[in-house]
Amino acid sequence: MARPKPAIVFIFITLFLDIFGIGVIVPVLPKLVEQLQGGDVQKAAHAVGWLGALYALMQFIFSPVLGSLSDRFGRRPVILASLFGSGLDYLVLYWAPTIGWLYLARIVSGITAANFSAASAYIADVTPPEKRAAGFGLIGAAFGLGFIAGPAVGGLLGEHGLRTPFLVSAGITLLNWLYGYFVLPESLAKENRRAFTWESAHPIKALTALARWPVVLGLSGTHFLTMLAGNIYPALWVLYTGTRYGWDSKQVGWSLALVGLTAAIVQGGLAGKVLKKIGERRGVYAGLLAMATAMLCYGLAPQGWMIYGIILIGSLAGIGSPAVQALISKAVPSDEQGAVQGALNSITSIAGILAPLLWTGLFSWSIAKERTTHIPGLPFFGAAIVSLLAAGFAWKALRGHSSSPA
């Protein structure tokens, strides 16, 4: 049965707004935390770390739960409920008088942002197998556009008040919920639904799929360390550039928009061409070397204007992730691809939990008032080391391994 085109448009807008909302928050949330903490950057760093970890933890726990609920009750109610929750979350962030309310808002936001699983299932429901790859391309497109637009808009709106971006995001999200309420049909037929079980919604169980293939297990370690290093951007960028270079929300927003734009260019087109010429193994090492170099330069850069040039170097790290995923997919039989991709998503969530605590904690320690020497770039030096460790994991996993498909 043909599905109305507005439904696919709605799913794209929903996914875009999920990432847009994250991006809008990045330039202003740490500043708001700092304000609520009385201007103490060290306390703010700790709070930002816990807020980021709590958000990622909620995503990790509830992503399979919402996916399983959508298998039981349908995609439409799960997507609409999550979207409405996101709108309310932005209103709480706009109003929050104390830091405690921010923690509550991050819990709600992490749960509602887990609707990616239901949205992905909706795309699979309404597209034939031969067009499904293009359908899932909507997710990548929404992610790229959302992370370009979000920080830029958040930075600009932040000039008119730190809470203004939250109010605008709430209005846009609730309008999208209202639009979806009238145009979004259910995609899952009742005869295709299955009973909800907690076993199917367990976030840890998916990780056991990786132990079946040693090369996949090793490359999963590379993937985890890459995500751990890369998550330094949302965890620390605002506090670091504000403390070291005196950047305001507008400068932070434009710099993060450049990060998103260059990442989209590299991963959207350049990576495929480069990997075709140098191969996936060399692509892994090249990407991780670029990441390590960029992280080192971020930590050393004495002037803020240098950051924009370093972003261009760091964007080349985008060659590494597609290469790792390609190597993993070649090592896994076709009937196991879904389980392994689910496990990789779980690993990404775990890295998202640990990274904010690690990098903000290291930053807080490096700028502590009792320290005679302050080294604000220390977390980026740590991220450079983690990137090199990721390359070491890849080398060990790929040593003597054939890259032919399983």
Summary of the structure (lengths in Angstrom):
residues: 406
radius of gyration: 20.9
end to end distance: 35.5
largest distance: 69.6
contacts: 1478
relative contact order: 0.15
helix: 82%
strand: 0%
